[in-house]
Amino acid sequence: MEIKSHPSKSLQEHLSNVGKRAKELISNLELKLSIAKKKELEEIAYLSGIAHDFGKATSYFQRYLKNEYSGRLSHHGLISAIFGYVLADAYLIRHDSLIPIVVYTVVKRHHGNLEYPGEKISNFSKDLRCQFKDIDKENSRRQLKKIYNFLLENYRIDLDEVWEKTKKIIFSDVDDFILFDIEENLFCSDLEVNSGIELFLITNLLFSVLIDSDKKEATGINENFSKKELNIDISVNKYIEFCQKSQPEKFDPNKEINILKNKFFNEAKSNEKLDSKNKIYTLTAPTGIGKTFTAFGVAEKLQKKIDKKKRIIYSLPFTSIIDQNSDEIKKIISYNLNKQFSKSPAKFLFVHHHLAPIALPKNENLTNDSQHSIDYSNYLDDKLLLESWESAIIITTFIQLFHSIIGNKNSFLKKFHNIVNSIIILDEIQNIPPEYYEVIRKIFLVLSNCFDTYFIFMTATQPEIFKSKDSIELVEYEKYFDHQIFNRVKLYTINSLQRMSIDCFFQYFKKKFSSRNGLIVCNTKKSAKSVYKLIINEPQFNPYKKYCLTTYLIPKHRQEMIKDIQENILNNKNIIVVSTQLIEAGVDLSFAEVFRDIGPFDSMVQVAGRCNRNNELFPRRGNMFVFHLSEKNEKGENYDPSSIYSKVLIQRSRELIKNQKELNSSDFLHLSESYFRSINYKRKSMNLINAICGLNYSQPRNNEFPVNKFALIKNNPQEESIIICTEREVEKLISKINEIYEKLKNSDKFQVEQNILFGELDNIKRMLSMYIINIFSHDLYNYYNTDIIKEIRSMKYISYKDQQEYAYDKNIGFLKEPKKVISSIAIY
């Protein structure tokens, strides 16, 4: 009987296809490695591919395919990993190489997340021996050796020797194998930091090509989805010329602002140091000068200098910025490609974040490629294609990008091979936590030097991540900051930044604020809500429309509110907006006056970018006032809202501005440089680097911060995700999820039906994400012991009726204090 890898596929066919595809993915890359030769890595990718499902040859797994057995002896990752280790060791001959450990690591976890290769496996000794005894039966051994003799036809590897060594490891003390072959080799390798990082990135790369090849081969996805699309020609210049004709008022080349924008654009593109030898560039300039257009123009020029088309990855910190910027980039591509783009947009551009829908039919020849996928039988295939970043241009979040480079999760690392060799544009880079500057610097240097990856960092407040010798600044940025057009804001401090109560601040605001529109930015939702309540109850502000824009609002309502604010500003209506940090970057709003509770200096500069943003007050400037709030916590004690930030960052920021009576926005540049120079957060970075160099993806150890603990945004364990059913249809979607789970219990795991159900489930969850808010547990105090917060399948939600009666207000969002006394009490 033929050994199968899947119900309708032979093991030999699957292993051969996965090995060949993994090898091809490596061979298509430009690599300049120091600890392994590229040709060697190609063969290792192939060997990993043919080893990864070795354990599927057991009768236990074959019975599992027929739904006759579901026990742990059908697991195949660990035994396949040991076989892969021995196979790689036999190929390399050099016993000082760490590459066999890498093969063991990636094969062992190809159905899960990467973990430290030195994790003890003695608990699985009995299982391993049962599995190998089963494979070692005469008929099974003969079939399996026939398969591997075919797969290793072009390799000088003694299969009998590999077989016996695998057997010896399994039937001896397996923890001795871990201790001496794995851990001792890792600890004694004595790699320099750069070589250790290179080993880590090689591991992630081999894992990426293996899991991507495995998943796509198993589903039969067309591997040529977007190869030719990387060769497209996109001209930003041509698009700008088109805009000058179609929108003459906005793009008039004789306007002073457009003269500056064009000068900036041309200076960056014509920089003589822009070539294939230099890999890391910075683009520092004031808000509103057109950095996004310029960065894509630079990437376009860089591709010509390299003489090879590369995938462009444009990464930003927040989803709110992505939606705005992706529209502009889509217009550039659409203008250049016209019908070619409208026919198959996802081949050329993929916007990837947790709120973005998946929309791509599987058949690339379909004429309706631009339509949303509604055929759920193909949905997961579409998702797999897109989320491995096959498209020519990717627009994504920092979370998606950084966790796909410094991470251990299968779902993130499957796209790492498509990050390698790309041009990566990082916008608003100052939003990266300072404690990760050093690790990012070191990893990006290795990525650029060894993995032929290019970086463009752009911001108005460039943090000191790279030393001047490591990067090229594309423009002489001082002249742009000093220009009167970009000197748009005057900054004042209130009360020398001495702490003031919310009531004191409000009295100050009443006396000082006199403009048509204004923005108040608080550090906490509680502060924002308190200030908002004072404003809506003050007769002086009756002529104004008031907004409270915080994450107490569901994402859908936040988007609607931002759009309404934009329209009212455009129509010169009287408005006051009270918000939190969510308005700092990427929200295209402009106010005459801005008030900001003290925060890190770069955050305050970002808020200043919402003041007189379009220089509409010229020749006057917008006014920004920085204050230091104090509020009462739940116990009635004084609480400093700025404590949500690092004390060091707040202290540095205070020192910069507290004695300054007045600052101009032209001063922000040198103040930012001084601020970033004063920050030193190397300890956490160095502990993470130590873990990276030891392939420690998962194990807590002294002086090491395991890779799986890396998080750009810290998850607060005290926060809970709640779905607010502000529409009746949302409750129906939640019920639908429950129905799908019930159907999944009874579905055949290898049938199209399950693929359809998972696809439908994934799409519903994306739709629900527009109604989810994260709430601190203490904010839910008044809802505990009631049945207001319901739960299905670990999803907590508030029904349409209950959110109307008790828990939600469309103007301010979730209500800590219910609208009325809750009559329903949960009975346990």
N, C-alpha and C positions, 0 to 999 in steps of 0.2 A: 504493500500500500504506500502511495506517495506521501512524503512528509509535507505538511501544509504549514504556511505561516499565517494564512487567513483562510476563511472557508472556501474561497474560490481561487486561491493562489498558492503555488508551490513554494516551499521554503527556498529552494535553489533560485528560482526566478526573483523572489523578493530580495534575498541577500545580494544577488548579483546586481540588480538594479539600484539598490540603495548604495552599495559600495561604489559603483561606477559614477553615480550622480554626486556622491560626496567628494570623490576624487576630482570630478570635473569642476565642482564649485571652487575647490582650492586651486586648481590649475588655472582658472580664469582670473585669479587675483594677482596683484603685484605685491610681492612680499620680499623684504630684505631682513631676514631673521639672523640672529647671532647664535642661537642655541640649537638650531635645526636648519637643514637645507630645505628649500621649498619642494624639491622633487621628493625628498624624504617624507615631507608632510603630506604630499599628495597620496603617496602609497599608504601612509598611516591612516589617512581618511578612508581609503578603500578597505584596509584591514579592519578598521572599526566598523565599517558598514557591513562587512560579511560576517563579523563576529557577534553583532549586537543581538541577534535572535537565535544564536546557537542553542540556547536552552529550550527553544520551542520544539526541538526534536524529541523531547520526552513524551512518553505515552500519556502522561498526565495532561500536558498541554493539548495534545491531539484530541483527547477526550473532552477537554474544555471547549474546544472548537465545536464539538457536537452537542454541547450542553449536557454532557454526561458526568462532568466533574468540575468542581469549583473551589477545591482546596488550595492551600498555599504551595503545594508541590507543582502546581501549574505555573507559578512565578518563574520568570526566566532571566531577569536582569543580572543577578549576582553570579550565577554559574557562567553566563555569557561573558561577564566582565573578567572573570579569572581566565577563561579561554582567550579573550582578547588581549589580556596582559601578556600571556605566554606567547601568543602569536606575534605581537609587536616586538617582544624581546628577541624572538628567534629571527625576525626580519632585520632588526637593527644590529645584532651581534655585539655592538658596544654595550657593555653592561654598566657603564657609568651614566647612561642616558636616563632622563626622567620621563621620557615620552611613554614608555609602557605604563607608568603610573597614570598618566593622562588618559590613556586608552581605557584603563580599568575604571577610572572616574566617570568618563562620559558614557561608557556602555552600561555600567551599573545603574545609572540614574536616567537612562534615556526615556523612561516613562514618568519621571518625576523631576524634582529640583536637584541641582547639584549639591553635594555635601562633601565634607572633608573626607578624603580617601582613606584616612587612617581610622575611620569609625570601626569599632570591633564588630566582627561578624560571627563569633563563636556560637551565638544563639541559633545560627542557621546551619551549623555543621551537619546535623542529622539530615536536614532537608537536602543539602548539597550532595551528601553521600547517596541518599535515595535516588536523587535525580541522575547522578553520574552512573550509578549501577544500572539504572533503567536504560540510559543511552548506550552503555557499554555492553548490552546484550548483543549477541552476534549479529542478528538481523539489523538492529538499529545502528550498530557501529558500522556495518558494511554500507548501509545506505548513506549515513552521514559522512563517512570518509569519501564515498564516491562524490558527494556534493562538494566537499572541500578540495578534493583533488582537481575537480573542474575549476573551482573558484581560484585556486592557487596555482593554476597551470603555468603561469608566467613568473612564478616566484621560486627562488631556491630555498624553500622551507621544508624541512623534514616533518611531515604531518604526524608520523608515528611518534616522533620525539615530542612534538607539541602535545599530542594526546596523552602520553605518559607523564609529562611534567604537570599537565593540568590535573591528572588523576592523583599525582603525588601530593600536590598542594591541598587538594580536597580531602584526601584521606589521612593527612598528617594534621597537626594542630593549625587550623586556618588562621588563628590569631598570631602565630609565629610568622606566617606569610605577611600579615598586616604590619607586625612589629618590625621585622627585619627587611622585607622587600619594599614595603611602602614607607613607613614612618622613618626608618633609619636613613633610607636614601634621600628622603625629603630634607631631613635635619642636617645630613652631612653634605648636602650638595654645595653649600657655601656660595650660593649665587649672589652676585651683586644685586642691588635693588632693581635696576633696570632689567636685568636678566630674569629676576623673579617675577616682575610685572609682565615681561614677555611670555614667560611660561604660563601665567594666569590667562593672558589674552589668547594664547594658543589653545589652552584648554577650552575656553569659551567658544573659540572659533570651531574647534573640532566637534564640540557639543552641538553648536548651531547647525553645522552642515549635516551632522548625523540625524538630529531630530527633524530638521526640515525635509531632508531626503526621505526619511522613513515615513513621515506623515503624508507627504505628497505622493510617494510611490504607492502607499497603501490605498489612497483614495483615487489614484489614477488621474491626478490633476495634470493639465498641460504645463510642462515645465518651460515652455517658450513664451509664456504670457507676456512679458514686457522686455525681452532682451533687445529687440531692435529699437524700442522706444527710448533707450538711453542715448541713441544717436540723433535725437531731434535737435534742431537749431532754434533756440529761443533768443530773440533780440529785444532787450529792454529798450534800446535806443529807438527802434522802429515803433514800439508801442508808445513811447513818449511823443514821438513825432505825430502819431495818429491822434493822441490826446490833444496836442496843440491845435490840431485842425478841428476836432470834434467838440472840444470844450475850450474855446479860445479865451474865455474870461479866467478860468481857473489855471490854465497852463500857459498863459501869455508869456513868451520868453523874454519880454521886455520889462515885466514886473520885477521889482527888486528882489522879492523873495525867490522867484523862479530863476533869476540870474545866479543867486547864491546856490540854489539847489543844483543847477546845471554845473556850476563851477565845482561843487563838492563831488558830484557824480563823475565828472571827467577827471578830476585830480586823483580820485581813488583808482579808477580804471587804468589811468596812464602811468601809475607808479612803476618805475623801472625795476623795482624789486619784486614785482608780481611775476613770479615764474615757478617752474616745477621744482626748483631746489628749495624754496622757502615754503614751509607747510602751515605756519601759524600766523594769522593776520589779525590786527585789531582795527576797529573802525569806531573812533570816538567822535561824537558830535552832538550838538544840542537837539532836543526834541523838535520835530517838525521840519527837519532838513532833508528828509527822504532817505533814511538809512536803509530801509527795506529794498527800495528800487536799486539803490547803489550796491547793496550786498549781492543781489542777483546779477547785476551788471558785472561785478567783480568775479563772481562764480562763472559767468559766461566767458569772460576774458581768460580766466584761469584754465578753463577747459581747452581753449585754443592754444594756450601756452604749453599745456601738458600734452596736447595732441591726442587726447583720449577722452571720450565722453565718460563722465562720472555721474552717479546718482547725486542729486542735491537734497540734503536734509535740512529743513528750516525748523528750528526748535525754539519754542517760547515758553515762558514760565506758567502762563495761565490760559485756560480754555477761552476766556472772554477775549483775549488778544487774538487767538487763533482764528476765531470766527470772523473777526474784522479783517485781519491781514490776508487770510486765505482768499477772500473775495477779490482783493487786488491782484494777487498772484494768478488766480484763475483767469482774470481778465487778460493778463499778459500772455498766458499760454494760449487762451482761446483766440486772441487776435493773431498770434503767430501761426497757429496750426489750423484754425478755422474748422472745417468739417471733420478733419481728422480727429480733433479733440472732442467735438460734439458727439461723434459716433462712439468713441470709447474713452471717456474722460478718466476713468480709474487707472488706465494704463499709464497715463501721463502724470496724474496728480492724485495723491491719496492723503486725505486729512484724517489723522489718527489721534483720537482721544476718547475718553470713556463716554462722551455724549454723542459722538459722531456715528451716523448710521452706516451699515455695510451695504454697499450697492454695486454688485458686479455679477452678471450672469457668467456661468462657467465657460460657455462656448464663446471663444473670442471672435468668432465670425458672425455672431448675431448682429443684426442691424439695430436692435434696440439696446445696445450696450449701455447707453447713458441712463436707462431707466432703473429705478430701484428694484432690487431682486425680490420678487414675491414668490418664487419657486423655492420653497424651503428644502426640497430634496437636494438642492445645490448650495444651500445657504452656508453650511459649515465649510464646504470647499471654497466658496467665495471668501469667507472669513479667513481661512488658512492662507489663501493666496495673498490677500491684501495685507494681513497683519504680519506677514514675513517681509513686508516692505519691498515688493517687486517693482513698484511704480517708479517712474523716472524722477519725480519730485515728491518728497514726503514733507508734510507739515504736521508737526507733532509737539507734544509737551516735553518739558525737561524730565518729567517723571518717566515717560516712555523711553526717552533717549538714554538718560544716565543709568536707569535700572536695566537697560539692555546692554550696557557696557560693564558696569560695576554691579553685578547681581548674580543670583543663583537660580532664578525662577525660569522654568521651562518656557512659560508663555512669553517671557521677555527675550530670552536668549535665542529663540528660534530665528530672530531677525539680525543677529549680530553679524553674520557673514555679509549681509547687505549694507551694514554700516561701515565695515572695513572697505577701504578704497574710495570712499565717498567724499564729497565736499560738504562739510557741516557748518551751517550758519547758526550761531547762538545769539539770540536777541535778548536784551535786558539781562545780561549775564550777572549783574550785581545781585540778582535774586537768589543766587546759589549761597547756601549757608557758609560763612567764613571758615568754619571748622573743616570743610572739605576742600578748601583751596589747594592745599599741598598735594593731596592724593590725586585731584583732578589734573593738576599741573604735571605730575609725574606720569600718570597714565596717558594723558593726551600727547606728551612728548614721545612716548614709546609707540603709541598708535600712529603718530605722524611719521616717525623715523623708520619704523619696522613694518608698518602695515599700510604705508602710502595713503594716509588719510589727511585731508586738508581741513583747516578750521578758520572760520572768520567770526571773531567775537565783536559784537557791537552793543554800545550803550552810551548814555550821556554821562555816566559815572563809572568809568572803567576801573574795576578792582585790580589790585596787584596780584593777579594769579601767575602771570608769566614775567620773567625778568626780560629786560630790553633785548638781551642777546638771543632770547628764544623766540621772539615774535617781531613782526614788521607792522608798524603803524602806517596805515595807507594814506593818511592826510595829515597836513599840519593843522591840527584841530583848534589851536588857540585863537586863530583869527576868526573862526566861525563863532566861537563862544563870545568873543569880544564885540562882534558886530551888533549894532543897535537894534536890528530886527529881532535878534535872539536874546537881547537883554530886556526881557519882558516883565520881570517880576521884582518887586521890592519885598524883602523879608524883614519882619520885625519880631522881637521877642516880647512877650507880655510878662510884666512883673519879674523881669530878670530870671524867668523860668522857675520862680518859687512856686511851690505847690498851691493850687487854688481849688476850692470846692466847685462843684457843678453850678451851684447858685451864683457864686462870684463870677465864674466865667460867663454865665448867661447875662448878668448885669453889664459886664464889659461888652459883650456882643451887642446888646441892645443899644448901647451908646455909640459903638464904633461902626456898626454895619449900616451902610447907606446906599448900597449899589442895587442894580436891577436884579442881580443874581449872586448867590453865594454858596459856598461849600464848607461844611464843618466835618472834619475827619477825626474820629475818636479811635482809641486803641481797642475798645471792647464793645460788644453789642449792647451790653448793659448801659455803658456811658452814652452811646449813641441814642438809645431809646429814651433815656432820661432827658437828654438835651432836646430831643424831638418833642417830647411831651410839653416841655416848658415853652417851646416855640409855638406849637399849635394852640396853646391856651393864652398866648400873649396878643392882645388886640392890636398892638403896633404892627404885627405881621399878618393881619387879616388880608391885606392886598396881595399877599404872596401865596403861591401854591407850594405846599410843603411835602417833602419826600423823606422817608427813612429807608435807606438802601443798605441792608445788612444781609448776612447769610441766614437770618431767621426767615427770610423769604425763600420760597422754593425757586430753583433756577429759572423756571418758566416765567415767574412773576418778576424776577430780577431783570431778565432780558426785556420784558415789556416795559418795566419802569425806566430802564436806561434809554430805551427808544423814545418814551414819552418826554423824558428830561431833555434829550437832544432836540426834539421838535419844539419844545417850549423855549429853549435857549435860542434856537434859530429864529423863532418868531418874536424874540425880544419880550417874552413874558416875564413877570416877576416870580422868581422861584428861589427856594432855599432847600438845599439837599444836606441831610445829615447822613454820614456814612462811616464805614470802617476802612481797613486797609484794602478791601477788595477793589476800591476805586483807584488805587495807586498807579497801576500801569495798564495800558492797553484799552482803557475806556476813553473813547474820543469825546470828552466833554471839556468845555472851557468856561471858567467862571471869572468874574471881575474881582471877587475877594474870596480868599481861602483861609480857613482857620484849621490848624493841625495840632493835635495833642503830640507832645514830644515823642519821637521814635528814633531809630537809627538814622544817621544822616542821609544815607542813600535813599531810604524810604521817604524822608521829608522832601528830598529833591524830586522824587517821583510824583509826589503830591503837588509840588510846585509846577509840574508839567500839566496840571489841570487848571492852572491860573493863567489867564490871558494867553491860552495855548496857541491861538491863531493870530496873535498880535492885533486883535480886533480893536484894542483900546489905543493903539498907536496914535500920537506920540506919547500918551500916558502909559504907565505900567500898571499891571495888576498888583494888588497888595496881598501878601501872605503873612499871617500872624501865627507864631508858634507859642503854645502855652503848655503848662504842666498840670494836668488834672489830678485831683484826689477824690476818691469816692468811698462810699461805705459798702462793706461786703455784707453777706447774708447775716452775719452776727452783729452788725452795726459798728464794726471796727473800721478804722481808716485803711484804705487799700489804694495802692498805686497802680493804675491801669497799664503804665509803661513796663510793669514787671513781666508782661508777656514776652518781652524781649530780654536778651542777655543784659545783665547789669553793666558789663564792660562796654557794650555798644552804646547804651544810653549815656554812660559817663563820658565816653569819648565825644559823643554828639553835643552834650551840654558844654563841655570844655571848648568846643569849636565856636559856639554861637552865643553863649550866655552873656558875654560882655560886649557883644556887637549891637550897637543901637540900630543900625540899618545895614542890610546887605543887599547887593544887587545879584541877579541871577548870573551875571558875568563872573561873580566871585565863586560860584558853586564849583567850578572846575578845580581850582587849586585847593579849595577846602576838601573836596572829595579825595584828591590825591593825598592830602595830609591825613585824612580820616582812615583811608585804607592802609596807609603805611603804618599806622598806629595799631593795627589789628594783627594779633599773632595767635592763631588757634591751631598750632601744629600737632599738639599731642594726639587728638582724636584721629587726625589724618595719618600720623605715623603708626598708630595702633592698627588702623585699617590696612595700611601698606604692609605691615608685618604679617597680617592674616593673608593678604593677597599673595605675598611671596611664598607662603607656605601652603597655598591652595586650601586655606581654612575657610570653607564656605559656611560652616555650621557649628563649630565647636567653641564654647567659651574657654578662653585660656588667658593666662597672665600676659599683659602687654600686647594683646591682640583683640581687635574688634571684628568679629566674624562678618564675612561678606553679607550674610543673610540679614544682618542687623542694619545695614546701610539703608538710610531713608532720607531723601531730600526733604520730604515733609514728614514731620514726626506725627505718628498716629497717637492720638490721645486715648488711652484705654478708658478714660472716663466719659468719652463721647459715644453716643448711640445714634445709629442711622434710623430715621423715621420717615415713612412715606406719608405725605399729607394728601389726602384724597380731595383736592379742591374741585374736582369734577367727578360726576357719577361714573364716567367711563374708567376712571383710575381704579375704582373698586372692582369693576368687571375684569380689568387686566390682572389684578391680584388673584381673583377667583380662577381666572384662566390658568395662571401659573400652577395653582393647586391641582387643577384638572390634568395639566400636562404631566406633573410629577406622578399622579396616579396612573396615567397611561404608560409612563416610562417603566413603572414596576412590572407591567405585564407585556412590554414590547420585547421582541426578539432583538438582542443586542447587536446582531449583525445584519439587520434588515434596514431597508430605506426608511421605514417608519420611524426608527429611532433618530436617524439623521434629521428627519423632518421635525420631530418633536424638539430636539436640541436646538435646531435653528430657530424655531418659533419661540422657544423659551428665551434664547439669547436676545432676540429682537424685542420681546416684551420688556425684558429687564432694561434695555437701553431706553425704551420709551418711558419707563417708570423713573429713570434717573433724573428726569426733569422735575420730579415731584419729591425728591429726597432732600432732607436737610439733616445735618449732624448737630446733635444737641447734647450739651453736658448733662450728665446724670442728675446733678443737683437742680438743673432747670426743670426737670420732670417731677420734682418732689410732689407737687400738688395733684399729679395724675396717678401716682402710685396708689395701689389698693382701690382703684376704680377700673371699670372696663373700657375706659376711653382709648387706651393704647392696646390694640389687639395684635395678635401674632399668628401668622401662618407660615410654616416652612422657614422658621427663623427670620422672617420678615416682619418687622414691627410697622404698624400703620395706624393712622387715625381716620376713621370713616368720614365720608362726605357729610353726613348729618352731624357728627360730633365736632368736626372742625368748624362747621358753621355755628354751632351752638356754644362751643366752649373754647376751642384751642387755637384758632387761626384768624388773623385779620389781614386782608389783602394789602393794606397799607403798611403794616409793620411786620407781618409774618407771624411766626409761632408766638403764643402768649404763655409766659411762665405763670401768670395769674389768670386762671380761667375767666371767661366773660361772666359767668354766674356760678353759683354753687352747683357742684356735680351731684346729681341725685342718684346716679347708678353706682353702686359699690360692688366690686368684684368679690365673689364668695369662693373660697378655696376649701 
